[in-house]
Amino acid sequence: MATRTVESTVSEGGSDSHDVSTALFTDRYELTALAAALRDGTGSRRAAFEVFTRRLPTGRRYGVVAGVDRIVDAVLRFRFEPADVAWLVTAGVVDDSTAGWLDGYRFSGDITAYRDGELYFPLSPIVTVTGRFADCLVLETVILSILNHDCAIAAAAARMVVAANGRGLIEMGGRRTHEAAAVDAARVAYLCGFDATSNLAAGQRYRIPTVGTAMHAFTLAHDDELSAFTSQIEAQGVGTTLLVDTFAIDDGITNAVEAARRFGATGPGAVRVDSGDPMETVPRARRQLDSLGASDTGIVVTGNLDEHVIAALGATPTTAFGVGTSLVTGSGQPAADLVYKLVAIETAGGEMRPVAKRSVGKESVGGRKWAYRAIGPDGLAAGETVLICSDDRDASLTAGPGMRALCQPVVVDGEPLELPGLESARAHHRAAVAELRPLDLRLDAGEPAFDAIRHEPD
């Protein structure tokens, strides 16, 4: 069984601070409930917790899993340092007995999860954490913070990739969100099909292609636009992208082509338009470039783009899109709304008893679960079956042939397994999306691709 050390996991990416404990990325009630559970013995019972969503955001047809590699790393680094424990006691969060338990905490249970890039639907058991109740309880907040962030961005990115329909996509959201979140947002965008990022930290950590040339300030710092473009081409080559809307776009394109010709080219690699109505400016820019003999020069559009604008621009000669705000912030993109719930607990007799919430609007389905994607003879997904079964072998026998198992072990007895890398996850996402019907890839509001997940008892 292949395992990874904490160091090798971190070197592959997944955390902004490589040596920082994640233990205090925790809500207080997890530790106060822990103290009571340790005192009455509940903490030592075997338990199963599950991450799922009760419903997709209104109008969404599918969700996309992202962040599994990061939660494995976070669990490995979930260690209460002496200073952390001392503060918790001083602050009155835990008593001395609980503090002693925290001081020696190491997760020793199991985690199964859908692969990064996989699609999910209402009640899909995206992640399942099993072990002692106390061990699993304290991981709730850190797991949800990672998955809710990454899965929300993944869903938005996947829709943008569909909207772009093969045209280039650049992630450019670093200046629109927290500096650490921006790095992982870039990873998620690339996982879902973006071609590159402007974020250098993401490029270094995750080996994502990076792009970027010059900004408006560079043009304004020169005596005129033509001299700025000439300087940029001299430094970066004729394949560079020139930002042509510092002043008038038409004049910018004329200067861009003239600057490229000074170096023997018919035009620059591309021009970038960051303002105005792209439905009008892009066709006009294309006509002007063609009239100047720069028919090979591409057009990159940036500025307040989302999947709907990108789809609308499909009728224009846009070469590539740069996306920031609508991808990495909550602006226009709904939350994933994932929850972490207890679904089974050990009884006094040693059996695992299913448990579930019954509160209106917040119901859950009890029991340890295993999920399978049914693929029809046409190669398209026909549904998702979730079996309530304590053992994966029994579940696979019940599921039968032709069903793709979705729940994969990622941590066994506290030890992480070797997970597929980012490129593998990227390829898996492409394959998973290709299994959907064309109707399910539409951007307009609709029902989830699979209306209901069928649960089967043992």
C-alpha positions as CSV (number, residue, x, y, z in Angstrom):
1,M,0.0,0.0,0.0
2,A,1.6,3.3,-1.1
3,T,1.7,6.1,1.4
4,R,2.9,9.6,1.4
5,T,4.7,11.5,4.1
6,V,3.5,14.9,5.3
7,E,6.4,16.6,3.5
8,S,5.8,14.9,0.1
9,T,2.1,15.7,0.3
10,V,2.8,19.4,1.0
11,S,5.4,19.6,-1.7
12,E,2.8,18.7,-4.3
13,G,0.7,21.6,-3.1
14,G,-2.4,22.1,-1.1
15,S,-1.5,24.6,1.6
16,D,-0.4,28.2,1.7
17,S,1.7,27.6,4.9
18,H,3.6,24.3,4.5
19,D,4.4,23.8,8.2
20,V,1.3,25.4,9.9
21,S,-1.0,23.2,11.9
22,T,-4.6,23.1,10.8
23,A,-6.0,22.2,14.2
24,L,-7.4,25.6,15.1
25,F,-9.2,25.9,11.8
26,T,-12.0,24.6,14.0
27,D,-15.2,26.0,15.4
28,R,-15.4,26.2,19.2
29,Y,-18.4,23.9,19.5
30,E,-16.5,21.0,18.1
31,L,-14.1,21.1,21.1
32,T,-16.8,21.8,23.7
33,A,-18.8,18.9,22.3
34,L,-15.6,16.8,22.2
35,A,-15.1,17.4,25.9
36,A,-18.5,16.1,26.8
37,A,-18.2,13.1,24.4
38,L,-14.8,12.1,26.0
39,R,-16.4,12.4,29.5
40,D,-19.4,10.2,28.8
41,G,-17.6,7.6,26.6
42,T,-19.2,8.5,23.3
43,G,-15.9,9.8,21.9
44,S,-14.5,6.2,21.8
45,R,-17.4,4.8,19.7
46,R,-16.8,4.0,16.0
47,A,-18.6,6.5,13.8
48,A,-19.1,7.5,10.2
49,F,-19.4,11.1,9.0
50,E,-20.4,12.1,5.5
51,V,-20.0,15.3,3.4
52,F,-22.9,15.9,1.0
53,T,-25.3,18.5,-0.3
54,R,-29.0,18.3,0.1
55,R,-29.6,20.2,-3.0
56,L,-27.6,21.9,-5.8
57,P,-27.8,25.7,-6.1
58,T,-31.0,26.7,-7.9
59,G,-30.8,26.0,-11.5
60,R,-27.5,24.0,-11.4
61,R,-27.4,20.7,-13.2
62,Y,-24.3,19.2,-11.5
63,G,-21.6,19.9,-9.0
64,V,-17.8,19.3,-9.4
65,V,-15.6,17.8,-6.6
66,A,-12.4,19.7,-5.9
67,G,-10.2,19.9,-2.8
68,V,-9.8,16.2,-1.9
69,D,-6.0,16.3,-2.1
70,R,-6.1,19.4,0.1
71,I,-8.3,17.9,2.8
72,V,-5.9,14.9,3.0
73,D,-3.0,17.3,3.6
74,A,-5.1,19.3,6.2
75,V,-5.9,16.1,8.1
76,L,-2.2,15.2,8.2
77,R,-1.3,18.6,9.6
78,F,-4.2,18.5,12.1
79,R,-2.0,18.6,15.2
80,F,-2.6,20.6,18.4
81,E,0.7,22.3,19.2
82,P,1.6,22.9,22.9
83,A,0.9,26.6,22.5
84,D,-2.5,25.9,20.9
85,V,-3.5,23.6,23.8
86,A,-2.3,26.0,26.4
87,W,-4.3,28.8,24.8
88,L,-7.4,26.6,24.6
89,V,-7.2,25.9,28.4
90,T,-6.5,29.6,29.3
91,A,-9.4,30.7,27.1
92,G,-11.7,28.3,28.9
93,V,-12.5,26.3,25.7
94,V,-11.4,23.0,27.1
95,D,-10.5,21.5,30.5
96,D,-7.3,19.8,31.4
97,S,-8.5,16.3,30.6
98,T,-9.6,17.3,27.1
99,A,-6.4,19.2,26.7
100,G,-4.4,16.1,27.3
101,W,-6.4,14.3,24.6
102,L,-5.8,17.1,22.1
103,D,-2.1,17.1,22.9
104,G,-1.8,13.6,21.5
105,Y,-4.3,13.8,18.7
106,R,-3.5,12.0,15.5
107,F,-6.2,11.0,13.1
108,S,-6.1,7.2,12.8
109,G,-9.3,6.5,10.9
110,D,-10.2,6.1,7.2
111,I,-11.4,8.6,4.6
112,T,-13.0,7.8,1.3
113,A,-13.8,10.4,-1.3
114,Y,-14.9,11.1,-4.9
115,R,-11.9,11.9,-7.1
116,D,-11.1,15.6,-7.7
117,G,-12.8,16.5,-11.0
118,E,-15.7,14.0,-10.5
119,L,-19.3,15.2,-10.7
120,Y,-21.7,15.1,-7.8
121,F,-25.4,15.5,-7.3
122,P,-27.8,15.9,-4.3
123,L,-27.0,13.4,-1.6
124,S,-23.8,12.2,-3.2
125,P,-21.5,11.0,-0.4
126,I,-18.5,13.1,-1.6
127,V,-16.4,12.4,1.4
128,T,-16.8,9.8,4.2
129,V,-14.8,9.9,7.4
130,T,-14.8,6.9,9.7
131,G,-13.0,6.3,13.0
132,R,-13.6,7.0,16.6
133,F,-16.4,9.6,17.1
134,A,-14.0,12.1,18.8
135,D,-11.4,11.7,16.1
136,C,-13.8,12.5,13.3
137,L,-15.8,15.2,15.1
138,V,-13.0,17.7,15.2
139,L,-12.3,17.6,11.5
140,E,-15.7,19.1,10.4
141,T,-14.8,22.7,10.0
142,V,-11.5,22.3,8.2
143,I,-12.9,19.7,5.8
144,L,-15.9,21.9,5.0
145,S,-14.0,25.1,4.6
146,I,-11.8,23.5,1.9
147,L,-14.5,21.6,0.1
148,N,-17.0,24.4,0.1
149,H,-14.4,26.8,-1.3
150,D,-13.0,24.5,-3.9
151,C,-16.3,22.9,-5.1
152,A,-18.0,26.3,-5.5
153,I,-15.1,27.5,-7.8
154,A,-15.0,24.2,-9.6
155,A,-18.7,24.4,-10.6
156,A,-18.2,27.9,-11.9
157,A,-15.0,27.0,-13.7
158,A,-16.6,23.9,-15.3
159,R,-19.5,26.0,-16.7
160,M,-17.1,28.6,-18.1
161,V,-15.1,25.8,-19.8
162,V,-18.3,24.6,-21.4
163,A,-19.2,28.1,-22.4
164,A,-15.8,28.8,-24.0
165,N,-16.3,25.7,-26.2
166,G,-12.6,25.1,-26.9
167,R,-11.4,28.7,-26.8
168,G,-8.7,29.7,-24.3
169,L,-9.4,30.5,-20.7
170,I,-7.0,32.3,-18.3
171,E,-7.6,32.5,-14.5
172,M,-6.9,36.0,-13.4
173,G,-8.6,36.3,-10.0
174,G,-5.6,36.8,-7.7
175,R,-6.4,40.4,-6.9
176,R,-10.0,39.8,-6.2
177,T,-9.8,37.4,-3.2
178,H,-7.6,36.4,-0.2
179,E,-4.0,35.9,-1.3
180,A,-3.9,32.3,-0.1
181,A,-7.4,31.4,-1.5
182,A,-6.3,32.8,-4.9
183,V,-3.6,30.1,-5.2
184,D,-6.0,27.2,-4.7
185,A,-8.6,28.9,-6.9
186,A,-6.1,28.9,-9.7
187,R,-5.5,25.1,-9.1
188,V,-9.3,24.4,-9.2
189,A,-9.7,26.4,-12.4
190,Y,-6.9,24.5,-14.1
191,L,-8.3,21.2,-12.9
192,C,-11.6,22.1,-14.6
193,G,-10.1,23.0,-17.9
194,F,-8.7,26.5,-17.8
195,D,-5.4,26.8,-19.7
196,A,-3.3,29.0,-17.5
197,T,-3.2,31.4,-14.6
198,S,-1.8,34.8,-13.9
199,N,-0.8,33.7,-10.4
200,L,2.8,32.9,-10.0
201,A,2.5,31.1,-6.6
202,A,0.0,28.7,-8.2
203,G,2.3,28.2,-11.1
204,Q,5.2,27.3,-8.9
205,R,3.2,25.1,-6.4
206,Y,1.0,23.3,-8.9
207,R,3.0,23.5,-12.1
208,I,0.2,25.4,-13.9
209,P,1.2,27.4,-17.0
210,T,1.3,31.1,-16.2
211,V,0.7,34.0,-18.6
212,G,0.8,37.8,-18.4
213,T,2.5,40.6,-20.3
214,A,1.9,44.2,-19.4
215,M,-0.7,46.5,-17.7
216,H,-2.1,50.0,-18.4
217,A,0.5,51.5,-16.1
218,F,3.3,50.2,-18.4
219,T,1.7,52.1,-21.3
220,L,1.1,55.2,-19.3
221,A,4.7,55.3,-18.1
222,H,5.9,55.8,-21.7
223,D,5.8,58.9,-23.8
224,D,3.3,57.3,-26.2
225,E,1.5,54.1,-26.8
226,L,3.6,53.1,-29.8
227,S,6.9,53.3,-27.9
228,A,5.4,51.3,-25.0
229,F,4.3,48.5,-27.5
230,T,7.7,48.6,-29.2
231,S,9.5,48.2,-25.8
232,Q,7.3,45.3,-24.8
233,I,7.9,43.4,-28.1
234,E,11.6,44.1,-27.9
235,A,11.6,42.5,-24.4
236,Q,9.0,39.7,-24.9
237,G,9.0,39.0,-28.6
238,V,6.4,39.4,-31.3
239,G,4.3,36.7,-29.9
240,T,3.4,38.8,-26.9
241,T,-0.1,40.2,-26.1
242,L,-0.5,43.9,-26.3
243,L,-3.1,45.7,-24.1
244,V,-4.8,48.1,-26.6
245,D,-7.5,49.9,-24.6
246,T,-5.5,52.3,-22.5
247,F,-6.7,55.0,-24.8
248,A,-8.8,54.5,-27.9
249,I,-9.0,50.8,-28.9
250,D,-8.8,51.6,-32.7
251,D,-5.6,53.6,-32.2
252,G,-4.2,50.9,-29.9
253,I,-4.7,48.3,-32.6
254,T,-3.0,50.4,-35.2
255,N,-0.1,51.0,-32.9
256,A,0.1,47.3,-31.9
257,V,0.4,46.3,-35.6
258,E,2.9,49.0,-36.3
259,A,5.1,48.0,-33.4
260,A,5.1,44.4,-34.5
261,R,6.0,45.4,-38.1
262,R,9.1,47.1,-36.8
263,F,10.3,43.6,-35.8
264,G,9.3,42.0,-39.1
265,A,5.9,40.5,-38.1
266,T,2.5,41.2,-39.6
267,G,1.1,41.8,-36.1
268,P,1.6,40.8,-32.4
269,G,0.6,37.4,-31.1
270,A,-2.6,38.9,-29.7
271,V,-4.3,42.1,-28.5
272,R,-6.1,42.3,-25.3
273,V,-9.3,44.3,-24.8
274,D,-10.3,45.0,-21.1
275,S,-13.1,47.5,-21.5
276,G,-16.2,48.4,-23.5
277,D,-18.8,46.1,-24.8
278,P,-17.0,43.1,-26.2
279,M,-20.0,42.1,-28.4
280,E,-19.2,45.3,-30.3
281,T,-15.5,45.8,-29.8
282,V,-14.3,42.3,-30.7
283,P,-15.9,42.1,-34.2
284,R,-14.6,45.6,-34.9
285,A,-11.1,44.8,-33.7
286,R,-11.1,41.7,-35.9
287,R,-12.1,43.7,-38.9
288,Q,-9.4,46.2,-38.2
289,L,-6.7,43.6,-37.7
290,D,-7.6,41.9,-40.9
291,S,-7.6,45.1,-42.8
292,L,-4.1,45.8,-41.5
293,G,-2.9,42.4,-42.6
294,A,-2.7,41.0,-39.1
295,S,-5.1,38.1,-39.6
296,D,-3.1,35.8,-37.4
297,T,-3.3,38.2,-34.4
298,G,-5.6,36.8,-31.7
299,I,-8.1,38.8,-29.5
300,V,-8.1,38.2,-25.7
301,V,-11.1,39.6,-23.8
302,T,-11.0,40.4,-20.1
303,G,-13.1,42.4,-17.7
304,N,-16.2,41.2,-15.7
305,L,-16.7,38.0,-17.6
306,D,-18.8,35.1,-16.4
307,E,-20.1,31.9,-18.2
308,H,-23.1,33.7,-19.7
309,V,-21.0,36.5,-21.2
310,I,-18.4,34.0,-22.4
311,A,-21.2,32.0,-24.1
312,A,-22.6,35.1,-25.7
313,L,-19.2,35.9,-27.1
314,G,-19.1,32.6,-28.8
315,A,-20.6,34.4,-31.8
316,T,-17.6,36.7,-31.9
317,P,-14.0,36.1,-33.1
318,T,-12.7,36.1,-29.6
319,T,-9.6,33.9,-29.2
320,A,-9.4,33.6,-25.4
321,F,-11.0,34.9,-22.2
322,G,-9.5,36.1,-19.0
323,V,-11.7,35.6,-15.9
324,G,-11.3,36.8,-12.4
325,T,-14.0,38.3,-10.2
326,S,-16.9,36.0,-11.1
327,L,-14.7,32.9,-10.6
328,V,-13.0,33.5,-7.3
329,T,-15.6,35.5,-5.4
330,G,-19.2,35.0,-4.5
331,S,-20.3,37.5,-7.1
332,G,-22.8,35.7,-9.2
333,Q,-21.6,32.2,-8.1
334,P,-23.6,30.3,-5.5
335,A,-22.1,28.4,-2.6
336,A,-21.7,24.7,-2.8
337,D,-23.6,24.3,0.5
338,L,-21.9,21.1,1.6
339,V,-22.5,19.7,5.1
340,Y,-20.7,17.2,7.3
341,K,-23.1,15.0,9.1
342,L,-22.9,11.9,11.4
343,V,-24.6,9.0,9.5
344,A,-23.7,6.0,11.7
345,I,-22.6,5.4,15.3
346,E,-21.5,2.2,17.1
347,T,-24.0,0.8,19.6
348,A,-23.2,-0.7,23.0
349,G,-23.4,-4.1,21.3
350,G,-20.8,-3.2,18.7
351,E,-23.1,-2.8,15.7
352,M,-23.1,0.3,13.5
353,R,-26.5,2.1,13.8
354,P,-27.6,4.4,11.1
355,V,-28.6,7.9,12.3
356,A,-30.2,10.8,10.5
357,K,-31.5,14.3,11.0
358,R,-35.3,14.7,10.6
359,S,-35.6,18.4,10.9
360,V,-37.7,20.0,8.1
361,G,-35.5,21.2,5.2
362,K,-32.3,19.7,6.8
363,E,-33.0,16.0,6.5
364,S,-30.2,13.5,6.0
365,V,-30.0,9.8,5.1
366,G,-28.5,7.5,7.7
367,G,-26.0,4.7,7.1
368,R,-22.6,4.3,5.6
369,K,-22.8,4.7,1.8
370,W,-21.0,3.7,-1.4
371,A,-21.8,5.4,-4.7
372,Y,-21.6,4.2,-8.3
373,R,-22.1,6.0,-11.6
374,A,-24.2,4.0,-14.1
375,I,-23.0,4.3,-17.6
376,G,-25.4,3.5,-20.5
377,P,-24.6,1.7,-23.7
378,D,-24.1,5.0,-25.4
379,G,-21.3,5.9,-23.0
380,L,-23.4,8.5,-21.2
381,A,-24.2,8.6,-17.5
382,A,-27.6,7.0,-16.8
383,G,-27.7,7.8,-13.1
384,E,-26.0,7.6,-9.7
385,T,-26.7,4.8,-7.3
386,V,-25.9,5.2,-3.6
387,L,-25.9,2.0,-1.6
388,I,-26.2,1.9,2.2
389,C,-23.7,-0.8,3.1
390,S,-21.1,-1.2,5.7
391,D,-18.5,-2.8,3.4
392,D,-17.3,-1.7,0.0
393,R,-17.1,-5.3,-1.2
394,D,-20.7,-6.0,-0.4
395,A,-21.6,-2.7,-2.1
396,S,-19.8,-3.6,-5.3
397,L,-21.5,-7.0,-5.5
398,T,-24.9,-5.3,-5.0
399,A,-24.1,-2.6,-7.6
400,G,-23.3,-5.2,-10.2
401,P,-21.3,-4.9,-13.4
402,G,-21.1,-1.8,-15.5
403,M,-21.1,0.6,-12.5
404,R,-18.2,2.9,-12.0
405,A,-17.2,3.1,-8.3
406,L,-17.1,6.7,-7.1
407,C,-15.9,6.3,-3.5
408,Q,-12.2,5.8,-3.4
409,P,-10.0,5.3,-0.3
410,V,-7.6,8.3,0.3
411,V,-6.7,7.7,3.9
412,V,-6.4,4.2,5.6
413,D,-5.7,3.8,9.3
414,G,-4.5,7.5,9.4
415,E,-2.1,7.0,6.5
416,P,-2.6,8.8,3.2
417,L,-2.6,6.9,0.0
418,E,-0.9,8.0,-3.1
419,L,-3.5,10.2,-4.9
420,P,-3.6,11.0,-8.6
421,G,-1.9,14.3,-9.5
422,L,-3.4,17.4,-10.9
423,E,-3.0,16.4,-14.6
424,S,-4.8,13.1,-13.8
425,A,-7.6,14.9,-12.1
426,R,-7.9,17.3,-15.0
427,A,-8.2,14.4,-17.4
428,H,-10.7,12.7,-15.1
429,H,-12.9,15.8,-15.1
430,R,-12.9,16.0,-18.9
431,A,-14.0,12.4,-19.0
432,A,-16.7,12.9,-16.4
433,V,-18.2,15.9,-18.2
434,A,-18.1,14.0,-21.4
435,E,-20.5,11.4,-19.8
436,L,-23.3,14.0,-19.4
437,R,-26.0,14.5,-22.0
438,P,-25.9,17.8,-24.0
439,L,-29.0,18.9,-22.1
440,D,-27.2,18.7,-18.8
441,L,-24.3,20.9,-20.1
442,R,-26.6,23.8,-20.8
443,L,-26.0,27.0,-18.9
444,D,-29.6,28.0,-18.4
445,A,-31.4,27.0,-15.2
446,G,-32.5,23.4,-15.0
447,E,-33.0,20.4,-12.8
448,P,-30.0,18.3,-11.7
449,A,-28.9,15.8,-14.3
450,F,-30.1,13.0,-12.1
451,D,-33.4,13.9,-10.4
452,A,-33.0,11.4,-7.5
453,I,-30.3,9.2,-6.0
454,R,-31.6,5.8,-5.2
455,H,-30.6,4.4,-1.8
456,E,-30.7,0.7,-1.2
457,P,-30.5,-0.8,2.3
458,D,-28.4,-3.9,3.1
